Amino acid sequence: MRFRHRVAAGIATLVLPFAGLVGLANPAQAATSATATYVKTQDWGSGFEGKWTVKNTGTTSLSSWTVEWDFPAGTSVTSAWDADVTSSGTHWTAKNKSWNGTLAPGASVSFGFNGSGSGSPANCKLNGGSCDGGSTNPGDNPPSAPGTPSASDVTNTSVKLSWSAATDDKGVKNYDVLRDGAKVATVTTTSYTDTGLTAGTDYSYSVRARDTADQLGPVSGARAVRTTGGTTEPPTGDKVKLGYFTEWGVYGRNYHVKNLVTSGTASKITHINYAFGNVKNGQCTVDDTFAAYDKAYTADQSVSGQADTWDQPLRGNFNQLRQLKAKYPHIKVLYSFGGWTYSGGFGQAAQNAAAFARSCKQVVEDPRWADVFDGIDIDWEYPNACGLTCDTSGPAAFRTLMQALRAEFGPNYLVTAAITADGSNGGKIDAADYGGAAQYLDWYNVMTYDYFGAFNAQGPTAPHSPLTSYPGIPQAGFNSADAIAKLKAKGVPSKKLLLGIGFYGRGWTGVTQSAPGGTATGAAPGTYEAGIEDYKVLKNSCPATGTVGGTAYAHCGSNWWSYDTPATINSKMAWAKSQGLGGAFYWEFSGDTANGELASAVDAGLK
Protein backbone atom coordinates (compact mmCIF):
# COMPACT_ATOMS: atom_id res chain seq x y z
CA MET A 1 0.00 0.00 0.00
CA ARG A 2 2.99 2.30 -0.23
CA PHE A 3 3.41 4.45 -3.35
CA ARG A 4 6.77 3.79 -4.95
CA HIS A 5 6.48 4.92 -8.54
CA ARG A 6 9.96 5.49 -9.84
CA VAL A 7 10.42 8.77 -11.67
CA ALA A 8 11.74 8.16 -15.18
CA ALA A 9 14.89 10.08 -16.03
CA GLY A 10 16.67 10.15 -19.35
CA ILE A 11 20.38 10.20 -18.61
CA ALA A 12 22.63 10.34 -21.59
CA THR A 13 25.51 8.50 -19.98
CA LEU A 14 23.29 5.50 -19.26
CA VAL A 15 21.70 5.14 -22.69
CA LEU A 16 23.58 3.35 -25.41
CA PRO A 17 23.33 5.31 -28.67
CA PHE A 18 22.96 2.47 -31.19
CA ALA A 19 23.24 4.89 -34.09
CA GLY A 20 26.09 3.43 -36.10
CA LEU A 21 29.81 3.10 -35.80
CA VAL A 22 32.21 6.00 -35.46
CA GLY A 23 35.16 6.69 -37.71
CA LEU A 24 38.50 5.17 -36.81
CA ALA A 25 41.89 6.84 -36.55
CA ASN A 26 44.95 5.77 -38.49
CA PRO A 27 45.86 2.17 -37.45
CA ALA A 28 49.58 2.80 -37.68
CA GLN A 29 49.35 5.60 -35.16
CA ALA A 30 47.65 3.43 -32.53
CA ALA A 31 49.73 0.27 -32.63
CA THR A 32 52.86 1.87 -31.25
CA SER A 33 51.47 4.76 -29.18
CA ALA A 34 48.77 3.42 -26.87
CA THR A 35 47.38 0.35 -25.13
CA ALA A 36 43.88 -0.69 -24.07
CA THR A 37 43.37 -3.17 -21.25
CA TYR A 38 40.20 -4.71 -19.84
CA VAL A 39 39.19 -5.95 -16.40
CA LYS A 40 35.91 -7.31 -15.06
CA THR A 41 35.38 -5.31 -11.86
CA GLN A 42 32.19 -6.97 -10.63
CA ASP A 43 30.22 -10.14 -11.43
CA TRP A 44 26.75 -10.94 -10.09
CA GLY A 45 26.04 -14.09 -12.08
CA SER A 46 23.53 -12.86 -14.65
CA GLY A 47 25.58 -9.77 -15.38
CA PHE A 48 28.80 -7.94 -14.68
CA GLU A 49 30.63 -4.63 -14.67
CA GLY A 50 33.62 -4.16 -16.96
CA LYS A 51 36.27 -1.46 -17.28
CA TRP A 52 38.61 -0.53 -20.13
CA THR A 53 41.72 1.59 -19.56
CA VAL A 54 43.37 3.43 -22.45
CA LYS A 55 46.99 4.53 -21.84
CA ASN A 56 49.13 6.75 -24.02
CA THR A 57 52.52 4.96 -24.13
CA GLY A 58 53.95 7.19 -26.85
CA THR A 59 55.82 10.49 -26.83
CA THR A 60 53.12 12.68 -28.39
CA SER A 61 49.57 13.44 -27.31
CA LEU A 62 46.57 11.45 -28.52
CA SER A 63 43.65 13.62 -29.64
CA SER A 64 41.04 10.84 -29.56
CA TRP A 65 40.61 7.14 -28.95
CA THR A 66 38.31 4.37 -30.12
CA VAL A 67 38.27 0.88 -28.61
CA GLU A 68 36.68 -2.05 -30.46
CA TRP A 69 36.09 -5.61 -29.34
CA ASP A 70 33.92 -8.66 -29.93
CA PHE A 71 31.65 -10.33 -27.39
CA PRO A 72 30.37 -13.87 -27.86
CA ALA A 73 26.67 -14.27 -28.63
CA GLY A 74 24.60 -13.78 -25.48
CA THR A 75 26.94 -11.18 -23.94
CA SER A 76 26.20 -7.49 -24.42
CA VAL A 77 26.64 -4.01 -22.96
CA THR A 78 23.50 -2.70 -21.22
CA SER A 79 24.73 0.69 -20.01
CA ALA A 80 27.99 2.63 -20.14
CA TRP A 81 29.70 5.67 -18.75
CA ASP A 82 32.62 7.93 -19.76
CA ALA A 83 32.42 6.69 -23.37
CA ASP A 84 29.87 6.46 -26.19
CA VAL A 85 29.31 2.76 -26.82
CA THR A 86 27.67 1.37 -29.96
CA SER A 87 27.26 -2.09 -31.45
CA SER A 88 26.88 -3.91 -34.73
CA GLY A 89 25.88 -7.48 -33.99
CA THR A 90 28.45 -8.88 -31.58
CA HIS A 91 31.01 -6.18 -32.43
CA TRP A 92 31.25 -3.29 -29.95
CA THR A 93 32.81 0.14 -30.31
CA ALA A 94 33.55 2.72 -27.59
CA LYS A 95 34.58 6.27 -28.46
CA ASN A 96 35.81 8.95 -26.11
CA LYS A 97 33.56 11.70 -24.78
CA SER A 98 34.29 15.29 -25.77
CA TRP A 99 36.08 15.89 -22.48
CA ASN A 100 38.30 12.80 -22.15
CA GLY A 101 39.69 12.18 -25.63
CA THR A 102 43.01 13.99 -25.30
CA LEU A 103 45.75 11.98 -23.58
CA ALA A 104 49.19 13.41 -22.88
CA PRO A 105 52.19 11.02 -23.02
CA GLY A 106 51.98 8.65 -20.06
CA ALA A 107 48.36 9.60 -19.26
CA SER A 108 45.52 7.10 -19.07
CA VAL A 109 41.71 7.18 -18.98
CA SER A 110 39.11 4.57 -18.08
CA PHE A 111 35.52 3.96 -19.08
CA GLY A 112 33.12 1.38 -17.72
CA PHE A 113 29.94 -0.46 -18.54
CA ASN A 114 27.39 -2.88 -17.17
CA GLY A 115 26.88 -6.05 -19.18
CA SER A 116 24.62 -9.07 -19.38
CA GLY A 117 25.84 -12.58 -20.02
CA SER A 118 29.18 -14.11 -19.06
CA GLY A 119 31.50 -13.70 -22.05
CA SER A 120 34.83 -11.90 -22.24
CA PRO A 121 36.04 -9.47 -24.93
CA ALA A 122 38.22 -10.67 -27.82
CA ASN A 123 39.80 -9.17 -30.94
CA CYS A 124 40.54 -5.88 -29.23
CA LYS A 125 41.54 -2.92 -31.40
CA LEU A 126 42.58 0.58 -30.35
CA ASN A 127 42.25 3.26 -33.03
CA GLY A 128 42.23 0.44 -35.55
CA GLY A 129 45.46 -1.21 -34.36
CA SER A 130 46.38 -3.81 -31.77
CA CYS A 131 45.49 -2.98 -28.18
CA ASP A 132 48.96 -3.99 -27.00
CA GLY A 133 51.02 -3.69 -30.15
CA GLY A 134 50.96 -7.43 -30.67
CA SER A 135 48.01 -9.79 -30.25
CA THR A 136 44.51 -8.47 -30.86
CA ASN A 137 43.34 -9.85 -27.51
CA PRO A 138 43.47 -7.60 -24.43
CA GLY A 139 47.06 -7.33 -23.16
CA ASP A 140 48.65 -6.90 -19.75
CA ASN A 141 46.05 -7.37 -17.03
CA PRO A 142 45.64 -4.79 -14.27
CA PRO A 143 46.54 -5.82 -10.70
CA SER A 144 44.07 -7.43 -8.32
CA ALA A 145 42.47 -5.58 -5.43
CA PRO A 146 44.63 -5.39 -2.31
CA GLY A 147 43.25 -6.66 0.96
CA THR A 148 40.96 -4.46 3.04
CA PRO A 149 43.26 -2.29 5.18
CA SER A 150 43.46 -2.81 8.93
CA ALA A 151 43.87 0.11 11.32
CA SER A 152 46.17 0.38 14.34
CA ASP A 153 47.84 3.03 16.51
CA VAL A 154 44.81 5.31 16.21
CA THR A 155 45.33 8.71 17.88
CA ASN A 156 43.54 12.06 17.84
CA THR A 157 45.29 12.99 14.61
CA SER A 158 46.71 9.86 12.95
CA VAL A 159 46.16 6.20 12.09
CA LYS A 160 48.43 3.43 10.79
CA LEU A 161 47.01 1.37 7.91
CA SER A 162 48.21 -2.04 6.71
CA TRP A 163 46.94 -4.33 3.96
CA SER A 164 47.78 -7.55 2.16
CA ALA A 165 49.52 -7.20 -1.19
CA ALA A 166 47.80 -7.22 -4.58
CA THR A 167 48.92 -9.58 -7.32
CA ASP A 168 49.80 -8.83 -10.95
CA ASP A 169 51.13 -10.83 -13.88
CA LYS A 170 53.90 -8.26 -14.51
CA GLY A 171 54.42 -6.97 -10.97
CA VAL A 172 52.92 -4.34 -8.63
CA LYS A 173 54.57 -0.92 -8.74
CA ASN A 174 52.86 0.95 -5.88
CA TYR A 175 49.59 1.61 -4.02
CA ASP A 176 47.26 4.59 -3.81
CA VAL A 177 45.83 5.21 -0.33
CA LEU A 178 42.30 6.65 -0.46
CA ARG A 179 40.67 8.57 2.38
CA ASP A 180 36.92 9.07 1.94
CA GLY A 181 37.40 8.19 -1.73
CA ALA A 182 40.17 10.74 -2.43
CA LYS A 183 43.85 9.84 -2.89
CA VAL A 184 46.02 11.03 0.01
CA ALA A 185 49.25 9.13 -0.71
CA THR A 186 51.07 6.74 -3.06
CA VAL A 187 53.40 4.23 -1.38
CA THR A 188 55.53 1.28 -2.46
CA THR A 189 54.94 -0.74 0.71
CA THR A 190 51.78 -2.30 2.17
CA SER A 191 51.41 0.14 5.05
CA TYR A 192 50.94 3.86 5.54
CA THR A 193 50.43 6.23 8.48
CA ASP A 194 47.96 9.02 7.77
CA THR A 195 48.49 12.17 9.83
CA GLY A 196 46.95 15.60 10.24
CA LEU A 197 43.48 14.20 11.00
CA THR A 198 40.77 15.78 13.16
CA ALA A 199 40.04 14.38 16.62
CA GLY A 200 36.77 12.51 17.12
CA THR A 201 36.13 12.21 13.38
CA ASP A 202 35.11 9.25 11.20
CA TYR A 203 37.18 8.42 8.12
CA SER A 204 36.99 5.69 5.50
CA TYR A 205 40.16 4.15 4.03
CA SER A 206 40.74 1.91 1.03
CA VAL A 207 43.69 1.17 -1.27
CA ARG A 208 44.27 0.27 -4.92
CA ALA A 209 47.33 -1.14 -6.67
CA ARG A 210 49.19 0.09 -9.75
CA ASP A 211 51.24 -2.27 -11.91
CA THR A 212 54.47 -1.60 -13.79
CA ALA A 213 52.47 -0.42 -16.82
CA ASP A 214 50.73 2.13 -14.57
CA GLN A 215 47.42 0.30 -14.78
CA LEU A 216 45.20 0.75 -11.73
CA GLY A 217 43.40 -2.24 -10.27
CA PRO A 218 40.05 -2.29 -8.41
CA VAL A 219 39.70 -0.59 -5.06
CA SER A 220 39.98 -2.71 -1.92
CA GLY A 221 37.33 -3.03 0.72
CA ALA A 222 36.93 0.01 2.97
CA ARG A 223 37.94 0.34 6.62
CA ALA A 224 36.09 2.81 8.83
CA VAL A 225 38.28 4.57 11.39
CA ARG A 226 37.27 7.05 14.10
CA THR A 227 40.06 9.12 15.59
CA THR A 228 40.18 9.47 19.36
CA GLY A 229 39.18 12.58 21.31
CA GLY A 230 36.86 15.25 19.98
CA THR A 231 33.28 15.89 20.95
CA THR A 232 30.74 13.29 21.98
CA GLU A 233 28.35 12.05 19.31
CA PRO A 234 24.85 13.56 19.42
CA PRO A 235 22.64 11.69 21.88
CA THR A 236 20.03 9.60 20.08
CA GLY A 237 18.25 7.96 23.01
CA ASP A 238 17.05 4.39 22.76
CA LYS A 239 14.53 4.92 19.95
CA VAL A 240 15.08 4.39 16.24
CA LYS A 241 14.37 7.47 14.09
CA LEU A 242 14.64 6.34 10.49
CA GLY A 243 13.91 8.04 7.19
CA TYR A 244 13.86 6.76 3.62
CA PHE A 245 16.13 8.40 1.04
CA THR A 246 14.95 7.67 -2.51
CA GLU A 247 17.52 6.99 -5.21
CA TRP A 248 15.45 8.73 -7.89
CA GLY A 249 14.84 11.83 -5.77
CA VAL A 250 18.02 13.41 -7.17
CA TYR A 251 16.21 13.97 -10.49
CA GLY A 252 12.80 15.67 -10.61
CA ARG A 253 12.62 16.27 -6.88
CA ASN A 254 16.15 17.68 -6.79
CA TYR A 255 16.63 16.22 -3.31
CA HIS A 256 20.17 15.23 -2.41
CA VAL A 257 22.02 13.90 0.63
CA LYS A 258 23.20 17.42 1.42
CA ASN A 259 19.56 18.43 2.01
CA LEU A 260 19.69 16.30 5.17
CA VAL A 261 22.39 18.66 6.41
CA THR A 262 20.89 21.99 5.35
CA SER A 263 17.46 21.05 6.76
CA GLY A 264 18.91 20.07 10.14
CA THR A 265 17.46 16.57 9.73
CA ALA A 266 20.79 14.72 9.89
CA SER A 267 21.20 15.51 13.58
CA LYS A 268 17.69 14.21 14.34
CA ILE A 269 17.80 10.75 12.80
CA THR A 270 19.54 7.52 13.72
CA HIS A 271 19.14 5.54 10.49
CA ILE A 272 18.61 5.98 6.75
CA ASN A 273 17.07 3.43 4.41
CA TYR A 274 18.44 3.92 0.88
CA ALA A 275 15.64 2.97 -1.53
CA PHE A 276 15.61 0.96 -3.65
CA GLY A 277 17.81 -1.81 -4.87
CA ASN A 278 16.17 -4.10 -7.41
CA VAL A 279 15.49 -7.84 -7.24
CA LYS A 280 16.16 -9.54 -10.57
CA ASN A 281 16.52 -13.23 -11.38
CA GLY A 282 16.37 -14.05 -7.69
CA GLN A 283 19.26 -11.72 -6.83
CA CYS A 284 19.87 -8.28 -5.35
CA THR A 285 21.22 -5.69 -7.76
CA VAL A 286 21.87 -1.95 -7.88
CA ASP A 287 19.03 -0.25 -9.75
CA ASP A 288 20.13 3.15 -11.11
CA THR A 289 23.92 2.90 -11.19
CA PHE A 290 24.32 6.52 -12.33
CA ALA A 291 22.46 7.99 -9.36
CA ALA A 292 23.91 5.43 -6.96
CA TYR A 293 27.63 5.72 -7.64
CA ASP A 294 28.48 7.69 -10.78
CA LYS A 295 26.70 11.07 -10.67
CA ALA A 296 29.27 13.84 -10.12
CA TYR A 297 28.64 16.50 -7.47
CA THR A 298 30.06 20.00 -7.50
CA ALA A 299 31.56 21.51 -4.36
CA ASP A 300 28.40 23.46 -3.49
CA GLN A 301 26.23 20.34 -3.90
CA SER A 302 28.48 18.06 -1.87
CA VAL A 303 28.21 17.26 1.83
CA SER A 304 31.97 17.67 2.21
CA GLY A 305 32.16 20.88 0.19
CA GLN A 306 34.59 19.21 -2.22
CA ALA A 307 33.81 18.60 -5.88
CA ASP A 308 33.91 15.09 -7.33
CA THR A 309 36.61 14.34 -9.88
CA TRP A 310 36.00 12.30 -13.02
CA ASP A 311 38.41 9.53 -11.98
CA GLN A 312 37.59 9.04 -8.30
CA PRO A 313 36.51 5.49 -7.43
CA LEU A 314 33.08 6.41 -6.04
CA ARG A 315 30.68 9.25 -6.74
CA GLY A 316 26.89 9.64 -6.63
CA ASN A 317 24.58 9.05 -3.69
CA PHE A 318 26.82 6.41 -2.14
CA ASN A 319 29.77 8.78 -1.87
CA GLN A 320 27.52 11.51 -0.48
CA LEU A 321 26.22 9.09 2.16
CA ARG A 322 29.84 8.24 3.02
CA GLN A 323 30.52 11.93 3.54
CA LEU A 324 27.34 12.30 5.62
CA LYS A 325 28.43 9.48 7.92
CA ALA A 326 31.83 11.10 8.36
CA LYS A 327 30.07 14.30 9.43
CA TYR A 328 27.38 12.56 11.53
CA PRO A 329 28.96 9.31 12.75
CA HIS A 330 25.89 8.30 14.75
CA ILE A 331 23.91 7.66 11.52
CA LYS A 332 23.63 4.10 10.21
CA VAL A 333 22.63 3.41 6.60
CA LEU A 334 20.74 0.36 5.33
CA TYR A 335 20.31 -0.63 1.68
CA SER A 336 16.61 -1.30 1.06
CA PHE A 337 15.61 -3.73 -1.69
CA GLY A 338 12.21 -4.16 -3.28
CA GLY A 339 9.44 -1.65 -2.67
CA TRP A 340 6.14 -1.47 -4.51
CA THR A 341 7.73 -1.54 -7.97
CA TYR A 342 10.47 -4.14 -7.44
CA SER A 343 8.79 -6.71 -5.17
CA GLY A 344 7.92 -9.05 -8.02
CA GLY A 345 11.33 -10.72 -7.81
CA PHE A 346 11.07 -11.89 -4.20
CA GLY A 347 9.06 -15.01 -5.02
CA GLN A 348 11.90 -16.34 -7.16
CA ALA A 349 14.42 -15.23 -4.54
CA ALA A 350 12.61 -17.29 -1.88
CA GLN A 351 13.08 -20.44 -3.97
CA ASN A 352 16.81 -20.26 -3.27
CA ALA A 353 17.03 -18.04 -0.21
CA ALA A 354 20.69 -18.76 0.49
CA ALA A 355 21.77 -17.72 -3.03
CA PHE A 356 19.63 -14.59 -2.75
CA ALA A 357 21.23 -13.68 0.56
CA ARG A 358 24.73 -14.16 -0.90
CA SER A 359 23.91 -11.88 -3.82
CA CYS A 360 22.60 -9.20 -1.46
CA LYS A 361 25.74 -9.28 0.67
CA GLN A 362 27.88 -8.98 -2.46
CA VAL A 363 26.05 -5.76 -3.34
CA VAL A 364 26.09 -4.33 0.19
CA GLU A 365 29.77 -5.24 0.66
CA ASP A 366 30.98 -4.16 -2.78
CA PRO A 367 34.55 -2.95 -2.11
CA ARG A 368 33.77 0.47 -3.57
CA TRP A 369 31.17 1.27 -0.89
CA ALA A 370 31.44 -1.44 1.78
CA ASP A 371 31.84 1.20 4.51
CA VAL A 372 28.66 3.05 3.50
CA PHE A 373 26.10 0.41 4.50
CA ASP A 374 25.47 -0.98 7.96
CA GLY A 375 22.76 -3.41 7.01
CA ILE A 376 19.99 -4.46 4.66
CA ASP A 377 16.25 -3.81 4.60
CA ILE A 378 13.82 -6.01 2.67
CA ASP A 379 10.62 -4.35 1.45
CA TRP A 380 8.55 -7.22 0.05
CA GLU A 381 5.09 -6.01 -0.94
CA TYR A 382 3.70 -8.56 -0.17
CA PRO A 383 4.68 -12.14 0.73
CA ASN A 384 1.95 -14.64 -0.09
CA ALA A 385 -0.39 -11.77 -0.97
CA CYS A 386 -0.99 -9.15 -3.66
CA GLY A 387 0.70 -5.81 -4.26
CA LEU A 388 1.64 -4.63 -7.75
CA THR A 389 1.72 -8.35 -8.52
CA CYS A 390 0.42 -11.34 -6.57
CA ASP A 391 2.80 -13.68 -4.76
CA THR A 392 1.95 -17.34 -4.14
CA SER A 393 5.17 -18.49 -2.47
CA GLY A 394 3.35 -19.59 0.70
CA PRO A 395 3.23 -18.39 4.31
CA ALA A 396 6.69 -19.74 5.20
CA ALA A 397 8.63 -18.02 2.38
CA PHE A 398 9.14 -14.72 4.19
CA ARG A 399 10.54 -16.40 7.29
CA THR A 400 12.82 -18.56 5.14
CA LEU A 401 14.17 -15.50 3.38
CA MET A 402 14.83 -13.62 6.62
CA GLN A 403 16.57 -16.63 8.16
CA ALA A 404 18.89 -16.88 5.15
CA LEU A 405 19.71 -13.17 5.28
CA ARG A 406 20.61 -13.31 8.96
CA ALA A 407 22.75 -16.39 8.40
CA GLU A 408 24.60 -14.67 5.55
CA PHE A 409 25.00 -11.22 7.12
CA GLY A 410 25.73 -12.42 10.65
CA PRO A 411 25.20 -10.58 13.93
CA ASN A 412 27.13 -7.41 13.12
CA TYR A 413 24.87 -6.19 10.32
CA LEU A 414 21.37 -4.79 10.73
CA VAL A 415 18.72 -6.90 9.00
CA THR A 416 15.25 -5.31 8.88
CA ALA A 417 12.05 -5.48 6.84
CA ALA A 418 9.28 -3.10 5.84
CA ILE A 419 5.99 -4.95 6.17
CA THR A 420 2.26 -4.58 5.65
CA ALA A 421 0.08 -2.85 8.26
CA ASP A 422 -3.14 -4.61 7.21
CA GLY A 423 -4.63 -5.50 10.58
CA SER A 424 -7.89 -6.89 9.23
CA ASN A 425 -8.97 -10.46 9.92
CA GLY A 426 -7.48 -12.70 7.26
CA GLY A 427 -5.56 -9.78 5.80
CA LYS A 428 -1.97 -9.43 4.70
CA ILE A 429 -0.44 -9.75 8.19
CA ASP A 430 -2.13 -13.13 8.44
CA ALA A 431 -0.75 -14.24 5.07
CA ALA A 432 2.89 -14.65 6.15
CA ASP A 433 4.82 -15.79 9.23
CA TYR A 434 5.87 -12.37 10.52
CA GLY A 435 5.95 -13.69 14.08
CA GLY A 436 8.36 -16.50 13.24
CA ALA A 437 10.57 -14.29 11.09
CA ALA A 438 10.97 -11.64 13.81
CA GLN A 439 13.71 -13.64 15.58
CA TYR A 440 16.04 -13.01 12.64
CA LEU A 441 15.38 -9.28 12.34
CA ASP A 442 16.41 -6.19 14.25
CA TRP A 443 13.04 -4.53 13.61
CA TYR A 444 10.03 -4.19 11.34
CA ASN A 445 9.10 -0.95 9.59
CA VAL A 446 5.31 -1.30 9.83
CA MET A 447 3.86 0.67 6.90
CA THR A 448 1.01 2.29 8.80
CA TYR A 449 -0.09 4.55 5.94
CA ASP A 450 -1.80 4.30 2.54
CA TYR A 451 -4.82 2.66 4.16
CA PHE A 452 -7.24 4.84 2.21
CA GLY A 453 -6.85 7.07 -0.84
CA ALA A 454 -8.06 8.00 -4.30
CA PHE A 455 -7.24 4.53 -5.59
CA ASN A 456 -10.91 4.31 -4.54
CA ALA A 457 -11.84 7.22 -6.79
CA GLN A 458 -15.34 7.84 -5.45
CA GLY A 459 -14.35 7.67 -1.81
CA PRO A 460 -15.48 7.63 0.88
CA THR A 461 -12.94 10.17 2.08
CA ALA A 462 -10.84 8.82 4.95
CA PRO A 463 -7.40 9.52 6.48
CA HIS A 464 -4.68 7.50 4.79
CA SER A 465 -2.75 7.00 8.03
CA PRO A 466 -5.20 6.65 10.94
CA LEU A 467 -3.61 5.87 14.28
CA THR A 468 -6.83 4.41 15.69
CA SER A 469 -10.22 3.33 14.42
CA TYR A 470 -13.15 5.75 14.50
CA PRO A 471 -16.90 5.59 13.80
CA GLY A 472 -17.44 5.25 10.07
CA ILE A 473 -13.95 4.02 9.16
CA PRO A 474 -14.36 2.30 5.76
CA GLN A 475 -12.47 -0.90 6.65
CA ALA A 476 -12.05 -2.58 10.03
CA GLY A 477 -8.43 -3.26 10.93
CA PHE A 478 -7.08 -0.53 8.65
CA ASN A 479 -5.38 1.53 11.32
CA SER A 480 -2.04 1.59 13.13
CA ALA A 481 -3.27 0.42 16.53
CA ASP A 482 -4.94 -2.72 15.15
CA ALA A 483 -1.89 -3.58 13.03
CA ILE A 484 0.52 -3.21 15.94
CA ALA A 485 -1.77 -5.23 18.21
CA LYS A 486 -1.99 -8.05 15.67
CA LEU A 487 1.78 -8.20 15.24
CA LYS A 488 2.29 -8.29 19.00
CA ALA A 489 -0.27 -11.10 19.25
CA LYS A 490 1.80 -13.06 16.73
CA GLY A 491 4.81 -12.82 19.04
CA VAL A 492 6.69 -9.84 17.62
CA PRO A 493 8.32 -7.93 20.51
CA SER A 494 7.18 -4.32 20.87
CA LYS A 495 10.75 -3.05 20.64
CA LYS A 496 11.04 -4.62 17.16
CA LEU A 497 8.13 -2.58 15.79
CA LEU A 498 8.54 0.91 14.30
CA LEU A 499 5.51 3.10 13.62
CA GLY A 500 5.31 4.47 10.07
CA ILE A 501 4.65 8.11 9.17
CA GLY A 502 3.95 9.48 5.69
CA PHE A 503 5.53 12.81 4.82
CA TYR A 504 2.81 13.26 2.21
CA GLY A 505 -0.96 13.35 1.95
CA ARG A 506 -3.58 11.53 -0.10
CA GLY A 507 -6.55 13.37 -1.51
CA TRP A 508 -9.73 13.40 -3.58
CA THR A 509 -11.47 16.04 -5.66
CA GLY A 510 -15.17 16.71 -6.24
CA VAL A 511 -15.80 16.59 -2.49
CA THR A 512 -18.46 18.81 -0.87
CA GLN A 513 -18.43 17.34 2.65
CA SER A 514 -15.77 18.61 5.05
CA ALA A 515 -16.02 15.72 7.51
CA PRO A 516 -14.63 12.28 6.58
CA GLY A 517 -16.93 9.90 4.75
CA GLY A 518 -17.84 12.15 1.81
CA THR A 519 -18.12 11.09 -1.80
CA ALA A 520 -15.67 12.19 -4.51
CA THR A 521 -15.27 12.23 -8.28
CA GLY A 522 -11.60 11.28 -8.49
CA ALA A 523 -8.07 12.00 -7.34
CA ALA A 524 -7.05 15.51 -6.33
CA PRO A 525 -4.28 17.07 -8.47
CA GLY A 526 -0.72 16.35 -7.27
CA THR A 527 2.70 17.60 -8.30
CA TYR A 528 4.06 14.18 -9.27
CA GLU A 529 1.01 11.93 -9.16
CA ALA A 530 -2.73 12.56 -8.90
CA GLY A 531 -4.05 11.93 -5.40
CA ILE A 532 -0.66 12.39 -3.70
CA GLU A 533 1.10 15.54 -2.52
CA ASP A 534 4.04 16.38 -0.26
CA TYR A 535 3.43 17.80 3.20
CA LYS A 536 5.60 20.81 2.35
CA VAL A 537 3.05 21.76 -0.30
CA LEU A 538 -0.17 20.82 1.53
CA LYS A 539 0.64 22.76 4.71
CA ASN A 540 0.22 25.95 2.69
CA SER A 541 -2.06 24.98 -0.21
CA CYS A 542 -4.66 23.14 1.89
CA PRO A 543 -4.16 23.70 5.65
CA ALA A 544 -5.65 21.19 8.06
CA THR A 545 -9.26 21.79 9.11
CA GLY A 546 -9.79 18.85 11.46
CA THR A 547 -8.47 15.62 12.95
CA VAL A 548 -9.86 12.09 12.80
CA GLY A 549 -8.33 8.84 14.01
CA GLY A 550 -5.25 10.77 15.14
CA THR A 551 -4.50 12.16 11.65
CA ALA A 552 -5.22 15.62 10.21
CA TYR A 553 -7.54 16.23 7.29
CA ALA A 554 -8.23 19.31 5.18
CA HIS A 555 -11.13 20.46 2.97
CA CYS A 556 -10.28 23.29 0.58
CA GLY A 557 -12.53 24.11 -2.36
CA SER A 558 -13.55 20.76 -3.81
CA ASN A 559 -10.42 18.94 -2.63
CA TRP A 560 -10.14 16.79 0.50
CA TRP A 561 -6.73 15.73 1.84
CA SER A 562 -5.42 13.81 4.85
CA TYR A 563 -1.87 14.07 6.14
CA ASP A 564 0.19 14.22 9.30
CA THR A 565 1.26 17.51 10.84
CA PRO A 566 3.79 18.22 13.60
CA ALA A 567 0.90 18.12 16.09
CA THR A 568 -0.46 14.72 14.98
CA ILE A 569 3.07 13.30 14.77
CA ASN A 570 3.66 14.40 18.36
CA SER A 571 0.55 12.48 19.44
CA LYS A 572 1.58 9.42 17.43
CA MET A 573 5.05 9.41 18.99
CA ALA A 574 3.53 9.61 22.46
CA TRP A 575 1.38 6.60 21.57
CA ALA A 576 4.41 4.72 20.20
CA LYS A 577 6.27 5.28 23.47
CA SER A 578 3.24 4.16 25.49
CA GLN A 579 3.22 0.91 23.48
CA GLY A 580 6.94 0.31 24.06
CA LEU A 581 7.69 0.47 20.33
CA GLY A 582 11.25 0.65 19.09
CA GLY A 583 10.74 4.02 17.44
CA ALA A 584 9.39 5.39 14.17
CA PHE A 585 10.26 5.73 10.50
CA TYR A 586 8.96 7.83 7.64
CA TRP A 587 8.52 7.84 3.89
CA GLU A 588 10.35 9.94 2.76
CA PHE A 589 12.73 12.85 3.42
CA SER A 590 11.89 15.00 0.39
CA GLY A 591 8.26 15.48 1.45
CA ASP A 592 9.35 17.52 4.48
CA THR A 593 9.85 21.27 4.62
CA ALA A 594 13.23 22.89 3.94
CA ASN A 595 13.79 23.19 7.71
CA GLY A 596 12.72 19.59 8.41
CA GLU A 597 9.75 20.30 10.65
CA LEU A 598 8.23 16.81 10.40
CA ALA A 599 11.56 15.08 11.12
CA SER A 600 11.97 17.46 14.06
CA ALA A 601 8.52 16.45 15.34
CA VAL A 602 9.43 12.75 15.19
CA ASP A 603 12.69 13.43 17.01
CA ALA A 604 11.08 15.57 19.72
CA GLY A 605 8.19 13.16 20.19
CA LEU A 606 10.43 10.16 20.85
CA LYS A 607 12.66 11.86 23.43
Beta strands, then each sheet from edge to edge (+ up, - down):
strand 1: 34-43
strand 2: 47-56
strand 3: 66-70
strand 4: 76-81
strand 5: 84-88
strand 6: 91-95
strand 7: 108-116
strand 8: 122-126
strand 9: 129-130
strand 10: 150-152
strand 11: 159-162
strand 12: 172-179
strand 13: 182-187
strand 14: 191-194
strand 15: 202-211
strand 16: 223-226
strand 17: 240-246
strand 18: 271-280
strand 19: 283-285
strand 20: 332-338
strand 21: 375-379
strand 22: 414-419
strand 23: 443-446
strand 24: 497-502
strand 25: 504-509
strand 26: 522-523
strand 27: 532-534
strand 28: 546-548
strand 29: 551-556
strand 30: 559-563
strand 31: 583-587
sheet 1: 1+ 2- 7+ 4-
sheet 2: 5+ 6- 3+ 8- 9+
sheet 3: 10+ 11- 14+
sheet 4: 13+ 12- 15+ 16-
sheet 5: 19+ 18- 17- 31- 24- 23- 22- 21- 20-
sheet 6: 26+ 25- 27+
sheet 7: 26+ 25- 30+ 29- 28+
end
